[in-house]
Amino acid sequence: MMKKIPTRSIGKNGPQVGAIGFGAMGVGAWYGKSDEEEILKTLDHALDKGVNFWDTSDIYGTSEAVLGKWFQKTGRRAEVFLCTKFGGFDPEGNPQDGVISKPSHIRKSVKRSLDLLKTDYIDLYYQHRVDPDVPIEIVLETLRPFVESGTIRYIGLSECSADTLRRAKAVPGVGEKLIAVQMEYSLFTLDVENNGIAEVCEELGVSLVAYSPLARGLVTGRFRSRADFDPSDLRLILPRWSEENFPKNLMVVDKITEIAQQYGITNSQVALAWILAEQPNWIPIPGSRTIQRLEENASSAEIELPTEAIKTIRTLTENAEIAGTRNRTLTWIARGVAGDCIPMDQWKGE
């Protein structure tokens, strides 16, 4: 039997899940072509390894459908702590219309995700981006009947502000089910350490789920040229991968490589093991589309970096001159990126 990775609590006194999660965006969208059969085998390996915290979204192309196919094929749905999201944009509409959390859309989104995922419940349901035009209280009240019926077991927010999180947690009877906030965090992106959200998560007993913990693959060192990507790959339009910025950022990657070689591990393992060491209540969710990458990432949970290495990495990442912003060119998140929404007294309904 395969040795499983260590576990962590998601939310204060919440369910135990694998300390390394599985980010499923690349399964169905935006990172170039993928091999569905290889992905299905990777999902087998992930669960056998104890990587049971799976994260997808209704806007990740075919991701929900592929996971649904796997659940239907294997019958192992109950072994997975399944997370999906709504409100990034309407997957049946125009992505350029941006974030949407109107109650009618939320109700439609729950049904659509359940159908695609071939399941009758979602373990953790995130608002993908905060809709500035809909009070967070309305969002949680819309989710209330799904929570009460057990269709949604827990609630999460993504890219929210500290104030929005406080308001959501304060909603009587349903705010207590809010156990996770998803934010971008990596050696290249430390924003959450400085915007107050990490402190509020700690105060309220909410776990922080770190997405893109490998900086969309930049940390790994596997990509040395823009020519390494499929023409459809999202990264080609992101600022850190531009013709001007990519070479500058590779100089930081090379320093990470030196640390990795010193300790006989990979760049990815340096990045993930460092997050786990520095943030004992956080769960990083790197993406993996092959068994090799899944195994590499999952094994990070068993690596104990020496104190000296942790300090060296911290110094490197705090002093690094990262060229380019992380994702501000993406039109569909522009309205929700601040993470704030109108107060209840300004809500006029749909």
C-alpha positions in Angstrom: 0.0 0.0 0.0 1.3 3.5 -0.9 2.4 5.7 2.0 0.0 8.6 2.3 1.1 12.2 2.8 0.5 14.0 6.1 -2.9 15.7 6.7 -4.0 19.1 7.9 -7.3 20.5 9.1 -9.3 22.6 6.7 -10.8 25.3 8.9 -10.4 25.3 12.7 -11.4 21.9 14.0 -12.6 21.1 10.4 -12.1 18.0 8.3 -8.6 16.5 7.8 -7.3 16.6 4.3 -4.0 16.0 2.6 -1.5 18.8 3.3 -0.9 19.2 -0.4 -4.0 19.6 -2.5 -4.7 19.0 -6.2 -5.4 22.1 -8.4 -7.5 21.0 -11.3 -7.6 24.1 -13.5 -5.0 22.7 -15.9 -7.1 19.5 -16.3 -9.6 21.4 -18.5 -8.4 24.8 -19.4 -5.8 27.5 -20.1 -2.5 25.6 -19.8 -2.4 24.1 -23.3 -3.4 20.6 -24.4 -3.9 17.8 -21.9 -4.2 14.0 -22.2 -7.4 13.0 -20.5 -6.4 9.3 -20.0 -3.2 10.4 -18.4 -5.1 12.8 -16.1 -7.5 10.0 -15.1 -4.5 7.9 -14.1 -3.0 10.8 -12.2 -6.3 11.2 -10.2 -6.0 7.5 -9.2 -2.4 8.1 -8.0 -3.4 11.3 -6.2 -6.0 9.6 -4.1 -3.8 6.6 -3.4 -1.1 9.1 -2.2 -3.5 10.8 0.1 -3.9 13.9 -2.1 -7.6 14.1 -1.5 -8.3 17.9 -1.5 -9.3 18.5 -5.1 -10.0 22.0 -6.3 -11.8 22.9 -9.6 -14.3 25.5 -10.9 -17.2 25.9 -13.2 -15.0 28.1 -15.5 -12.1 25.6 -15.8 -13.3 24.3 -19.2 -13.8 20.6 -19.1 -12.3 20.1 -15.6 -15.6 19.4 -13.8 -16.7 17.0 -16.5 -13.4 15.1 -16.3 -13.6 14.8 -12.6 -17.2 13.7 -12.9 -16.1 11.0 -15.4 -13.5 9.8 -12.9 -16.0 9.6 -10.0 -18.5 7.7 -12.2 -15.7 5.3 -13.3 -14.1 4.6 -10.0 -16.9 5.0 -7.4 -14.5 6.8 -5.1 -16.3 10.0 -4.7 -16.6 9.7 -0.9 -12.8 9.6 -0.6 -12.4 13.0 -2.1 -12.8 16.4 -0.4 -14.2 18.1 -3.5 -14.1 21.9 -4.0 -15.5 23.8 -6.9 -16.4 27.5 -7.5 -19.0 29.8 -9.0 -19.1 33.4 -9.9 -15.9 34.0 -11.8 -18.0 34.5 -14.9 -20.9 32.7 -16.4 -19.5 29.7 -18.2 -22.6 29.7 -20.5 -22.2 33.4 -21.2 -19.6 35.9 -22.2 -16.4 35.8 -20.0 -15.9 39.5 -20.7 -19.0 40.2 -18.7 -17.0 39.4 -15.6 -17.9 38.3 -12.1 -21.4 37.4 -11.2 -23.0 36.3 -7.9 -26.7 37.2 -8.4 -28.8 34.7 -6.5 -30.4 33.2 -9.6 -26.9 32.6 -11.1 -25.7 30.9 -7.9 -28.7 28.6 -7.9 -28.1 27.7 -11.5 -24.4 27.2 -10.9 -24.9 24.7 -8.1 -27.1 22.5 -10.3 -24.7 22.7 -13.2 -21.7 21.7 -11.2 -23.5 18.8 -9.5 -24.5 17.5 -12.9 -21.0 17.8 -14.4 -19.3 16.4 -11.4 -21.7 13.4 -11.2 -22.3 14.0 -7.5 -25.1 15.0 -5.2 -23.0 17.1 -2.9 -20.0 19.5 -2.9 -17.7 19.5 0.1 -16.4 23.1 -0.3 -18.2 25.6 -2.5 -16.3 28.9 -3.2 -17.3 32.2 -4.5 -14.6 32.5 -7.2 -14.4 36.3 -7.2 -16.3 38.8 -5.1 -19.1 40.5 -7.0 -18.9 44.2 -6.1 -22.7 44.6 -6.9 -24.0 41.8 -4.6 -23.6 42.0 -0.8 -21.7 39.0 0.6 -24.6 38.5 3.0 -26.9 37.9 0.1 -24.4 35.4 -1.4 -24.4 33.4 1.9 -28.2 33.6 2.3 -28.5 32.2 -1.2 -26.3 29.3 -0.3 -28.1 28.6 3.0 -30.7 26.1 1.7 -28.0 24.1 0.0 -26.0 24.0 3.2 -29.0 23.1 5.3 -29.9 20.2 2.9 -26.3 18.9 2.9 -25.8 19.7 -0.8 -23.0 22.0 0.1 -21.1 21.1 3.2 -18.8 24.0 3.6 -18.3 27.5 2.0 -15.2 29.3 0.8 -14.3 32.7 -0.7 -11.5 33.4 -3.2 -9.6 36.7 -3.6 -11.8 38.4 -1.0 -10.8 41.4 1.2 -10.4 41.0 5.0 -13.6 43.1 5.4 -15.6 40.9 3.1 -14.4 37.8 5.0 -15.5 39.3 8.4 -18.9 40.2 7.0 -19.4 36.7 5.6 -18.3 34.9 8.8 -20.8 37.1 10.7 -23.9 35.8 8.8 -25.8 33.9 11.5 -26.2 30.1 11.0 -24.3 29.9 7.8 -21.1 32.0 8.3 -19.8 29.3 10.6 -19.7 27.0 7.6 -17.1 29.3 5.9 -13.9 27.5 6.5 -11.5 28.5 3.7 -10.2 31.5 1.7 -8.3 30.9 -1.5 -5.6 33.4 -2.4 -2.6 33.3 -4.7 0.7 32.7 -2.8 4.1 31.6 -3.9 7.8 32.6 -3.8 6.8 35.1 -6.5 3.6 36.4 -4.8 3.5 37.3 -1.1 0.6 39.8 -1.3 -1.5 38.0 1.4 1.2 38.7 4.0 0.7 42.4 3.6 -3.0 43.0 2.9 -4.5 41.8 6.2 -6.3 38.7 4.9 -3.9 36.2 6.4 -4.3 37.7 9.9 -8.1 37.7 9.7 -8.1 34.1 8.5 -6.0 33.1 11.6 -8.2 35.1 13.9 -11.4 33.6 12.5 -10.2 30.0 12.2 -10.3 30.0 8.4 -7.8 28.1 6.4 -5.9 29.8 3.7 -5.7 27.7 0.5 -2.7 28.8 -1.6 -3.4 28.6 -5.3 -0.6 28.9 -8.0 2.0 28.0 -5.3 4.4 27.3 -8.1 3.7 30.7 -9.7 1.9 29.0 -12.6 5.0 26.8 -13.2 7.5 29.7 -13.2 9.2 28.4 -10.0 9.8 25.0 -11.5 12.5 26.0 -13.9 11.1 23.7 -16.6 10.2 26.7 -18.8 13.1 28.6 -20.2 11.5 30.2 -23.3 8.1 31.4 -24.4 8.5 28.9 -27.2 8.1 26.1 -24.6 4.3 26.8 -24.5 1.5 25.7 -26.6 0.1 28.7 -28.5 -3.2 28.4 -26.5 -1.4 28.6 -23.1 -2.8 31.3 -20.9 0.7 32.2 -19.6 1.7 33.7 -22.9 -0.6 36.7 -22.1 0.4 37.1 -18.4 2.8 39.9 -17.5 5.5 37.8 -15.8 5.9 35.7 -19.0 6.2 38.6 -21.4 9.2 38.9 -23.7 10.6 41.6 -21.5 9.8 40.2 -18.0 10.3 36.4 -18.5 14.2 36.6 -18.8 14.4 38.8 -15.7 12.3 36.4 -13.7 14.4 33.4 -14.8 17.3 35.0 -12.9 15.2 34.5 -9.7 14.3 31.0 -10.7 18.0 30.2 -11.1 18.6 31.2 -7.5 15.8 28.8 -6.4 17.5 26.1 -8.5 20.7 26.6 -6.6 18.9 26.0 -3.3 17.2 23.0 -4.6 20.4 21.4 -5.8 22.0 22.1 -2.4 19.4 20.0 -0.7 18.9 17.4 -3.4 15.3 18.2 -4.2 13.5 20.0 -7.0 12.5 23.6 -7.4 8.8 22.6 -6.9 9.7 20.8 -3.7 11.6 23.8 -2.4 8.6 26.1 -3.0 6.0 23.8 -1.6 8.0 22.5 1.4 8.8 26.2 2.3 5.1 27.1 2.3 4.2 24.2 4.5 7.0 25.0 6.9 6.2 28.7 7.2 2.4 28.3 7.2 1.3 25.3 9.3 -2.4 26.1 8.7 -2.3 26.7 4.9 -2.9 24.2 2.1 -1.1 24.7 -1.2 -2.9 23.3 -4.3 -0.4 22.9 -7.2 -1.7 21.7 -10.5 -0.6 18.3 -11.9 -1.5 16.6 -15.1 0.9 13.6 -14.9 1.7 11.0 -12.3 5.4 12.2 -12.3 4.4 15.8 -11.4 1.8 14.7 -8.9 4.3 12.5 -7.1 6.9 15.3 -7.1 4.5 17.8 -5.7 2.9 15.5 -3.1 6.3 14.3 -1.8 7.0 17.9 -0.7 4.7 17.3 2.2 7.2 14.8 3.6 10.3 17.1 3.2 11.5 18.9 6.3 13.6 21.9 5.3 16.4 22.9 7.7 15.8 26.2 9.5 18.8 27.7 7.6 17.1 26.8 4.3 13.8 28.3 5.3 15.5 31.6 6.3 17.5 31.6 3.0 14.3 31.1 0.9 12.5 33.8 2.9 15.4 36.3 2.3 15.4 35.4 -1.4 11.7 35.8 -2.0 11.4 39.1 0.0 14.3 40.7 -1.8 13.6 39.3 -5.3 12.8 41.9 -8.0 9.9 40.2 -9.7 9.1 41.7 -13.1 5.4 42.0 -14.0 2.2 41.8 -12.0 0.6 38.4 -11.5 -2.6 38.5 -13.5 -4.1 42.0 -13.9 -4.5 41.6 -17.6 -7.3 39.1 -17.2 -10.5 41.0 -18.0 -12.9 38.6 -16.4 -11.5 39.2 -12.9 -11.0 42.9 -13.2 -14.3 43.8 -11.4 -13.8 41.3 -8.6 -10.1 41.6 -7.9 -10.5 44.1 -5.0 -12.5 41.6 -3.0 -15.1 44.1 -1.7 -18.8 44.4 -2.3 -21.6 46.8 -1.6 -23.2 46.9 1.9 -26.6 45.5 2.5 -28.4 48.8 2.6 -27.4 49.4 -1.1 -28.8 46.1 -2.3 -31.8 46.5 -4.6 -32.2 42.9 -5.6 -31.8 41.4 -9.0 
